[in-house]
Amino acid sequence: MSAPQSRLPGPERSPGFLLWRVTLAWQRAMRAALAPHDLTHVQFVLLTTTWWLTRAGELPTQRQLAERAGTDTMMTSQVVRKLADRGLLARADDPADARAKRLRITPDGLELVARALKDVEAADASFFEGVGDGFTDSLAKLSP
């Protein structure tokens, strides 16, 4: 058996390992910010992405929501159903496609997004404090 070899002196120089550690810490910050709103991070992302998509006046399908959020379509469907059960999203049949559901955010959903988004953006600002201005642009380059 051969011993493992690395081009790096240790994990502190591994971009993947560092991204893993930063992601875990950021997820903890997001859970803390969302806990008072009784939302998981996935619920928040799907609810807020629905709001972003509907600001232009078009009601997205669940598939469009999943594509925009980068989430699995089956998981998106399950989470959307839970958000609809809570009265935060409304699902309606798409007149052009009987298999598709169109989504709209309800007044209760809008109120929750307004409160939760404020806390999430504050948590983001605190977490990423001290990171250079180009950081978001760098992340955007890595985003699929």
C-alpha positions as CSV (number, residue, x, y, z in Angstrom):
1,M,0.0,0.0,0.0
2,S,1.2,3.5,-0.8
3,A,0.9,6.4,1.6
4,P,-1.5,9.2,0.7
5,Q,0.2,12.2,-1.0
6,S,-0.9,15.8,-1.0
7,R,0.4,18.8,-2.8
8,L,-0.6,20.9,0.2
9,P,1.1,21.1,3.6
10,G,-2.2,20.6,5.5
11,P,-5.9,21.3,5.5
12,E,-5.4,25.0,6.3
13,R,-4.2,25.4,2.7
14,S,-6.9,23.3,1.1
15,P,-9.6,25.5,-0.5
16,G,-12.2,22.7,-0.4
17,F,-11.5,22.0,3.3
18,L,-11.7,25.7,4.1
19,L,-14.9,26.1,2.2
20,W,-16.4,23.1,4.1
21,R,-15.5,24.7,7.4
22,V,-16.8,28.2,6.4
23,T,-20.0,26.6,5.0
24,L,-20.7,24.8,8.3
25,A,-20.1,28.0,10.3
26,W,-22.3,30.0,8.0
27,Q,-25.1,27.4,8.2
28,R,-25.0,27.7,12.0
29,A,-25.4,31.4,11.7
30,M,-28.3,31.0,9.3
31,R,-30.0,28.5,11.6
32,A,-29.7,30.9,14.5
33,A,-31.1,33.8,12.4
34,L,-34.0,31.7,11.2
35,A,-34.9,30.0,14.4
36,P,-37.1,32.8,15.7
37,H,-39.1,32.7,12.5
38,D,-39.7,28.9,12.7
39,L,-38.0,28.4,9.3
40,T,-35.4,26.0,8.1
41,H,-32.8,27.4,5.7
42,V,-34.3,25.5,2.8
43,Q,-37.7,26.9,3.6
44,F,-36.3,30.4,3.8
45,V,-34.5,30.0,0.5
46,L,-37.6,28.7,-1.4
47,L,-39.9,31.2,0.2
48,T,-37.6,34.2,-0.5
49,T,-36.8,33.0,-4.0
50,T,-40.5,32.7,-4.8
51,W,-40.9,36.3,-3.6
52,W,-37.9,37.4,-5.8
53,L,-39.4,35.6,-8.8
54,T,-42.9,37.0,-8.3
55,R,-41.8,40.6,-8.0
56,A,-41.7,40.8,-11.8
57,G,-45.4,39.7,-11.8
58,E,-45.0,36.2,-13.1
59,L,-46.0,33.2,-11.0
60,P,-43.2,30.6,-11.2
61,T,-43.7,26.9,-11.4
62,Q,-42.2,24.6,-8.8
63,R,-39.7,23.5,-11.4
64,Q,-38.7,27.1,-12.1
65,L,-38.3,27.7,-8.4
66,A,-36.1,24.6,-8.0
67,E,-33.9,25.6,-11.0
68,R,-33.5,29.2,-9.7
69,A,-32.8,28.1,-6.1
70,G,-30.5,25.2,-7.2
71,T,-32.6,22.6,-5.3
72,D,-33.8,19.1,-6.1
73,T,-37.2,19.2,-7.7
74,M,-38.7,16.5,-5.4
75,M,-37.4,18.1,-2.3
76,T,-38.6,21.5,-3.5
77,S,-42.1,20.0,-4.0
78,Q,-42.1,18.6,-0.4
79,V,-40.9,21.9,1.1
80,V,-43.3,24.0,-1.0
81,R,-46.2,21.7,0.2
82,K,-45.2,22.4,3.9
83,L,-45.0,26.1,3.2
84,A,-48.4,26.0,1.6
85,D,-49.8,24.0,4.6
86,R,-48.5,26.9,6.8
87,G,-50.3,29.4,4.6
88,L,-47.1,31.0,3.4
89,L,-47.3,30.0,-0.3
90,A,-50.3,29.2,-2.5
91,R,-50.1,26.5,-5.1
92,A,-52.4,26.5,-8.2
93,D,-52.7,24.4,-11.2
94,D,-50.9,25.8,-14.3
95,P,-53.6,26.3,-17.0
96,A,-51.0,25.4,-19.7
97,D,-49.6,22.3,-18.1
98,A,-51.8,20.1,-15.8
99,R,-48.7,18.5,-14.2
100,A,-47.3,21.9,-13.1
101,K,-48.1,24.0,-10.1
102,R,-47.8,27.8,-10.1
103,L,-46.7,29.5,-6.9
104,R,-47.5,32.8,-5.3
105,I,-46.5,34.1,-1.9
106,T,-49.4,34.8,0.5
107,P,-49.7,38.0,2.6
108,D,-48.5,35.9,5.6
109,G,-45.6,34.7,3.6
110,L,-44.7,38.3,2.6
111,E,-44.8,39.3,6.2
112,L,-42.6,36.5,7.2
113,V,-40.1,37.1,4.4
114,A,-39.9,40.8,5.4
115,R,-38.9,39.8,9.0
116,A,-36.7,36.8,8.2
117,L,-34.9,38.6,5.4
118,K,-33.9,41.4,7.7
119,D,-32.4,39.0,10.2
120,V,-30.7,36.8,7.5
121,E,-29.1,39.8,5.8
122,A,-27.9,41.1,9.2
123,A,-26.4,37.7,10.0
124,D,-24.7,37.6,6.5
125,A,-23.3,41.1,7.1
126,S,-21.9,40.1,10.5
127,F,-20.6,36.8,9.3
128,F,-18.8,38.2,6.2
129,E,-17.6,41.4,8.0
130,G,-14.0,42.1,7.1
131,V,-14.2,40.1,3.8
132,G,-13.1,42.3,0.8
133,D,-15.7,43.9,-1.5
134,G,-15.0,41.5,-4.4
135,F,-15.9,38.5,-2.3
136,T,-19.5,38.3,-3.6
137,D,-18.3,38.7,-7.2
138,S,-15.9,35.8,-6.6
139,L,-18.6,33.6,-5.3
140,A,-20.8,34.5,-8.2
141,K,-18.1,33.2,-10.6
142,L,-18.1,29.9,-8.7
143,S,-21.9,29.5,-8.7
144,P,-23.4,27.1,-11.2
